[in-house]
Amino acid sequence: MLPLLAITAFSGTGKTTLLKQLITILKARGIRPGLIKHTHHNMDIDTPGKDSFELRKAGADQVMVFNQQRWALITETPQQPEPDLQFLIGRMDPSSLDIILLEGFKHEPVPKIALWRGGEEQALAQLLDKYVIAVASDRVIPVKLPLLDLNNTQQIADFIAAWLLDQR
């Protein structure tokens, strides 16, 4: 199974910004990352006016679009429970990936790097479970885990690359 690594934090901490930078660095190092992002918001990944959008809105429960560069499957699930992480991982192609990065997933039992930009220490404790392998922060905080500089993406990428080697 592919290694999973979640980047967890409270909303507005910079998970997406960090992941965009990390993915670029990891790709440059020859590491092939996949990503699963959890969102609490209603989302639409299709563009109004496009054929795929119109066909889905007409009632198709699944719409697949593809070309030579990529493909995407959109599945309507209004009457079903939210899919679990294992189901989502099963949709990824392990032959084209070295790691699956997760954005969010605070409560999943997977290795995590917790991001912290300050605030109440009680709130920090809510992020730290037994699956957190490091904390990335923009300040020095007292933790018994590796403390990474949230503003040093190269350092975080080095940590992930070393961790990934240990997983093999």
TORLUM-216227 format. One record per residue: residue in three letters; x, y, z of N, C-alpha, C, CB in turn. Coordinates in steps of 0.001 Angstrom, whole numbers, padded with zeros to 6 digits, always signed. Glycine has a CB too. Example, Ala and Ser with C-alpha at 12.3 -4.5 7.8 and 13.67 -1.06 7.14 Angstrom:
BEGIN
ala+013190-005690+007800+012300-004500+007800+013200-003300+007800+011308-004473+009046
ser+012850-002250+007080+013670-001060+007140+012900+000030+007870+014084-000598+005725
//
This chain:
BEGIN
met+000845-001198+000000+000000+000000+000000+000879+001245+000000-000955+000007+001226
leu+000412+002267-000669+001147+003528-000735+001189+004205+000626+000517+004463-001767
pro+002312+004834+000943+002358+005622+002180+001375+006794+002103+003796+006144+002441
leu+000724+007045+003219-000190+008181+003352+000432+009165+004320-001610+007730+003839
leu+000301+010455+004034+000765+011486+004956-000204+012646+004900+002209+011950+004613
ala-000833+012927+006031-001804+014018+006095-001127+015305+006565-002971+013652+007036
ile-001533+016396+005976-001164+017730+006441-002423+018258+007117-000656+018689+005248
thr-002367+018381+008455-003561+018756+009208-003356+020095+009904-003915+017671+010236
ala-004428+020793+010073-004404+022090+010755-005839+022591+010822-003466+023129+010015
phe-006006+023669+011553-007299+024318+011562-007436+025159+010295-007476+025187+012833
ser-008650+025476+009928-008929+026254+008729-008163+027580+008752-010438+026511+008598
gly-007614+027945+007610-006921+029218+007475-005455+029192+007863-007607+030228+008287
thr-004924+028015+008170-003531+027907+008611-002561+027884+007431-003344+026652+009457
gly-003029+027493+006251-002154+027478+005077-001847+026087+004542-000875+028158+005407
lys-002732+025133+004765-002506+023766+004293-002348+023720+002771-003662+022857+004729
thr-003267+024343+002057-003228+024297+000594-001989+025002+000061-004492+024933+000001
thr-001668+026148+000614-000482+026888+000175+000773+026044+000362-000352+028216+000949
leu+000902+025433+001533+002063+024586+001798+002088+023395+000848+002056+024102+003256
leu+000960+022736+000661+000918+021562-000205+001283+021898-001648-000460+020934-000159
lys+000848+023038-002153+001220+023432-003518+002739+023526-003642+000564+024784-003898
gln+003372+024124-002648+004826+024257-002671+005505+022894-002505+005290+025220-001565
leu+005014+022089-001570+005606+020769-001325+005509+019869-002547+004926+020098-000142
ile+004364+019872-003204+004177+019024-004377+005192+019391-005452+002739+019154-004924
thr+005405+020680-005672+006390+021126-006664+007787+020624-006308+006391+022664-006768
ile+008162+020754-005045+009496+020323-004599+009632+018806-004696+009761+020787-003150
leu+008636+018072-004228+008695+016611-004269+008785+016115-005715+007461+016001-003569
lys+007998+016696-006615+008056+016317-008032+009451+016562-008593+007009+017103-008850
ala+010063+017689-008246+011416+018003-008734+012435+016985-008231+011832+019419-008293
arg+012143+016343-007105+013031+015324-006537+012709+013922-007061+012934+015339-005015
gly+011762+013826-007966+011413+012530-008538+010409+011747-007724+012633+011716-008704
ile+009792+012378-006743+008760+011729-005920+007402+012066-006541+008836+012204-004400
arg+006603+011043-006776+005309+011223-007451+004187+011263-006418+005058+010085-008480
pro+003722+012478-006067+002662+012577-005058+001266+012579-005669+002851+013831-004235
gly+000351+011935-004967-001069+012087-005237-001642+012919-004103-001797+010694-005366
leu-002852+013391-004246-003451+014227-003212-004936+013922-003080-003238+015715-003526
ile-005386+013812-001854-006818+013740-001556-007110+014883-000598-007234+012332-000939
lys-008024+015752-000993-008379+016920-000174-009790+016747+000360-008265+018239-000995
his-009928+016924+001659-011251+016893+002275-011744+018326+002405-011221+016177+003667
thr-012989+018545+002041-013579+019866+002210-014943+019725+002859-013690+020603+000857
his-015275+020666+003705-016581+020662+004355-017589+021478+003549-016471+021213+005784
his-017097+022143+002520-017943+023026+001721-018572+022255+000571-017133+024219+001184
asn-019732+022731+000117-020322+022180-001096-019379+022531-002237-021783+022735-001349
met-019070+021562-003071-018098+021841-004121-018629+021398-005468-016769+021150-003824
asp-018136+022037-006482-018433+021658-007848-017140+021809-008625-019593+022525-008463
ile-016670+020718-009207-015399+020787-009924-015607+020945-011421-014570+019545-009646
asp-016846+021011-011827-017169+021141-013230-017575+022588-013510-018296+020153-013634
thr-017442+023022-014749-017696+024409-015104-019066+024567-015759-016604+024924-016034
pro-019911+025447-015198-021210+025686-015836-021036+026077-017305-021983+026789-015084
gly-021900+025515-018130-021841+025800-019565-021083+024740-020352-021202+027141-019793
lys-020191+024008-019701-019452+022942-020379-020369+021730-020552-018164+022555-019578
asp-020123+020944-021586-020969+019778-021864-021048+018837-020669-020443+019023-023078
ser-019911+018546-020024-019911+017604-018899-020782+018121-017757-018473+017361-018399
phe-020732+019409-017499-021560+020017-016454-023039+019863-016805-021201+021516-016269
glu-023381+020191-018054-024776+020138-018486-025313+018708-018460-024918+020726-019891
leu-024485+017726-018840-024917+016329-018833-025117+015827-017402-023891+015449-019567
arg-024253+016246-016494-024409+015866-015081-025665+016503-014507-023167+016288-014252
lys-025878+017782-014788-027061+018477-014289-028346+017905-014896-026958+019973-014592
ala-028235+017301-016077-029405+016672-016697-029803+015395-015971-029127+016367-018167
gly-028899+014861-015140-029269+013709-014340-028314+012529-014381-030574+013257-014759
ala-027221+012612-015123-026269+011503-015140-025642+011379-013753-025171+011715-016235
asp-025663+010177-013172-025100+009967-011840-023578+009903-011865-025655+008693-011236
gln-023011+009552-013017-021563+009591-013186-021263+010179-014550-020930+008174-013033
val-020272+011053-014577-019813+011632-015834-018296+011501-015856-020269+013136-015990
met-017784+010902-016922-016334+010809-017086-015952+011666-018285-015863+009315-017275
val-014962+012503-018075-014410+013296-019173-012942+012921-019293-014596+014850-018934
phe-012445+012925-020516-011049+012562-020704-010511+013154-021990-010885+011047-020711
asn-009215+013247-022029-008478+013552-023248-007115+012894-023110-008352+015110-023489
gln-006204+013229-023971-004898+012578-023951-004097+012908-022687-004105+012982-025178
gln-004340+014057-022074-003564+014492-020914-004125+014037-019567-003469+015973-020920
arg-005461+013857-019440-006046+013538-018140-007455+013004-018303-006051+014769-017233
trp-007941+012411-017219-009339+012010-017167-009874+012298-015776-009510+010511-017530
ala-011161+012468-015684-011794+012738-014396-013163+012068-014381-011920+014276-014135
leu-013500+011520-013234-014809+010904-013027-015524+011696-011945-014682+009388-012634
ile-016704+012174-012263-017526+012909-011304-018708+012010-010958-018006+014307-011883
thr-018871+011727-009677-019936+010837-009225-020839+011586-008257-019353+009564-008560
glu-022117+011574-008543-023107+012182-007653-023410+011210-006516-024413+012555-008430
thr-023389+011693-005273-023632+010822-004117-024540+011482-003076-022305+010435-003470
pro-025634+012135-003506-026439+012883-002523-027126+012019-001471-027479+013676-003239
gln-027456+010786-001781-028181+009938-000836-027271+008939-000130-029285+009196-001554
gln-025959+009089-000294-025014+008143+000289-024196+008828+001376-024087+007555-000797
pro-023698+008053+002328-022816+008650+003334-021505+009097+002681-022534+007643+004483
glu-020838+010016+003343-019539+010471+002843-018612+009274+002700-018916+011540+003789
pro-017910+009152+001577-017020+007996+001404-015892+008027+002427-016439+007967-000023
asp-015456+006831+002854-014354+006795+003807-013018+006867+003074-014427+005523+004672
leu-011977+007082+003840-010652+007291+003261-010196+006077+002459-009638+007601+004357
gln-010428+004874+002945-009989+003677+002220-010658+003582+000848-010293+002415+003042
phe-011929+003941+000763-012624+003961-000523-011940+004940-001469-014110+004338-000338
leu-011634+006135-000966-011007+007159-001803-009620+006729-002258-010919+008484-001047
ile-008846+006155-001350-007505+005669-001702-007611+004614-002799-006780+005085-000454
gly-008637+003781-002728-008840+002751-003727-009101+003284-005120-009961+001890-003322
arg-009444+004554-005242-009678+005170-006539-008377+005694-007155-010689+006303-006404
met-007308+005747-006361-006016+006260-006848-005273+005138-007573-005149+006823-005665
asp-004402+005499-008493-003608+004533-009255-002238+004384-008600-003463+004976-010745
pro-002034+003322-007823-000767+003179-007096+000456+003023-008010-000851+001989-006175
ser+000246+002618-009254+001393+002442-010149+001999+003775-010597+000976+001639-011368
ser+001256+004864-010413+001771+006163-010852+002129+007082-009685+000752+006846-011737
leu+002137+006538-008445+002372+007367-007262+003413+006742-006344+001068+007584-006499
asp+004068+007599-005560+004977+007150-004505+004407+007435-003117+006339+007827-004658
ile+003495+008385-003038+002905+008795-001768+001558+009442-002050+003843+009772-000993
ile+000629+009296-001119-000629+010039-001199-000626+011034-000051-001888+009081-001134
leu-000644+012302-000410-000754+013370+000579-002236+013626+000817-000015+014678+000106
leu-002567+013889+002056-003948+014159+002432-004019+015573+002986-004472+013119+003472
glu-004982+016341+002523-005191+017663+003111-006389+017576+004033-005402+018761+002012
gly-006120+017814+005309-007174+017687+006310-007060+016336+006999-008571+017855+005668
phe-008186+015672+007176-008216+014333+007769-007612+014311+009173-007472+013351+006873
lys-007927+015333+009970-007399+015443+011338-007671+014212+012188-007988+016650+012017
his-008809+013573+011958-009229+012494+012855-008946+011098+012298-010700+012625+013147
glu-008259+011021+011179-007942+009713+010599-006691+009132+011261-007737+009829+009064
pro-006638+007823+011416-005455+007179+012003-004348+006963+010970-005844+005840+012628
val-003786+008076+010483-002704+008039+009492-001597+008981+009956-003221+008441+008059
pro-000369+008760+009488+000711+009693+009839+000351+011115+009399+002050+009249+009186
lys+000733+012082+010262+000349+013474+010011+001480+014428+010357-000902+013838+010812
ile+001508+015531+009634+002276+016701+010041+001232+017755+010407+003276+017207+008891
ala+001276+018211+011644+000320+019218+012113+000920+020602+011900-000044+018997+013618
leu+000142+021513+011329+000574+022898+011137+000002+023753+012260+000127+023442+009744
trp+000829+024655+012783+000400+025491+013895+000947+026894+013735+000847+024894+015229
arg+000054+027884+013731+000468+029283+013620+000200+030066+014898-000245+029946+012459
gly-000083+029370+015967-000265+030075+017230-001709+030120+017670+000266+031467+017121
gly-001879+030615+018871-003202+030640+019482-003128+029905+020808-004275+030003+018547
glu-004252+029405+021232-004302+028716+022516-003588+027363+022441-005759+028523+022960
glu-002783+027067+023464-002092+025778+023488-003080+024626+023574-001117+025717+024662
gln-004254+024880+024171-005303+023858+024230-005701+023431+022826-006535+024379+024998
ala-005813+024393+021921-006190+024082+020539-005095+023268+019861-006463+025377+019743
leu-003835+023575+020129-002736+022793+019579-002863+021341+020030-001372+023382+020010
ala-003203+021133+021276-003354+019778+021814-004425+018994+021047-003711+019835+023312
gln-005429+019695+020504-006475+019025+019735-005939+018444+018433-007607+019993+019438
leu-004860+019027+017916-004261+018524+016677-003319+017353+016924-003512+019638+015974
leu-002763+017268+018124-001705+016308+018405-002269+014984+018907-000735+016880+019424
asp-002345+014020+018022-002721+012677+018434-001513+011769+018214-003978+012163+017643
lys-001684+010486+018467-000544+009576+018403-000045+009351+016976-000914+008252+019024
tyr-000744+009865+015981-000337+009699+014585+000487+010865+014055-001550+009519+013723
val+000572+011951+014801+001348+013114+014366+002833+012771+014481+000996+014389+015218
ile+003545+012926+013363+004970+012592+013323+005852+013828+013393+005287+011813+012065
ala+005264+015015+013201+006018+016269+013272+005027+017419+013362+006965+016440+012034
val+005531+018546+013843+004748+019786+013884+005519+020825+013079+004492+020277+015375
ala+004818+021526+012200+005409+022630+011451+004765+023912+011966+005202+022459+009890
ser+005602+024836+012440+005083+026059+013040+005936+027252+012621+005043+025936+014577
asp+005356+028430+012746+006111+029652+012466+006691+030248+013746+005218+030682+011765
arg+006675+029461+014821+007236+029902+016100+007797+028699+016839+006163+030627+016965
val+008621+028950+017811+009168+027866+018633+008114+027496+019664+010522+028284+019327
ile+007741+026231+019680+006744+025754+020636+007279+024492+021314+005373+025473+019930
pro+006863+024260+022538+007352+023086+023257+006585+021817+022860+007241+023312+024767
val+007168+021040+021949+006579+019759+021559+007662+018693+021621+005947+019832+020128
lys+007238+017459+021831+008189+016348+021919+008295+015619+020584+007770+015367+023025
leu+008005+016311+019526+008069+015786+018160+009040+016652+017368+006649+015763+017483
pro+009481+016186+016216+010282+017081+015375+009508+018370+015100+010667+016385+014039
leu+010180+019498+015290+009574+020810+015046+010164+021373+013764+009811+021786+016249
leu+009327+021566+012763+009745+022068+011464+009332+023524+011331+009142+021222+010324
asp+010099+024271+010536+009791+025677+010283+008730+025758+009191+011072+026471+009874
leu+007563+026216+009546+006449+026300+008605+006775+027194+007407+005208+026822+009314
asn+007718+028113+007575+008111+029011+006485+009287+028475+005679+008460+030374+007040
asn+009739+027252+005988+010866+026654+005271+010366+025375+004585+012073+026347+006249
thr+009787+025557+003414+009185+024436+002699+010226+023379+002333+008481+024932+001441
gln+011449+023805+002034+012517+022849+001707+012766+021916+002896+013829+023598+001321
gln+012797+022471+004101+013019+021655+005302+011888+020639+005482+013131+022556+006556
ile+010665+021060+005256+009521+020162+005388+009600+019071+004310+008179+020954+005276
ala+009966+019452+003084+010118+018469+002007+011236+017480+002335+010410+019177+000664
asp+012346+017965+002924+013435+017070+003344+012912+016054+004362+014619+017884+003951
phe+012132+016534+005316+011569+015655+006343+010675+014583+005705+010766+016479+007376
ile+009808+015013+004771+008901+014065+004120+009696+013045+003299+007890+014814+003216
ala+010709+013502+002563+011513+012592+001745+012214+011561+002618+012545+013375+000921
ala+012772+011989+003754+013438+011059+004668+012428+010086+005275+014173+011831+005784
trp+011267+010594+005656+010206+009748+006211+009760+008717+005179+009002+010608+006667
leu+009635+009154+003922+009204+008260+002861+010214+007124+002653+009007+009043+001560
leu+011492+007443+002716+012525+006393+002619+012393+005373+003729+013920+007008+002658
asp+012064+005835+004930+011873+004930+006063+010651+004027+005885+011736+005731+007347
gln+009691+004445+005074+008472+003668+004882+008675+002495+003933+007371+004559+004361
arg+009733+002549+003125+009971+001508+002111+010585+000282+002678+010842+002022+001025
//
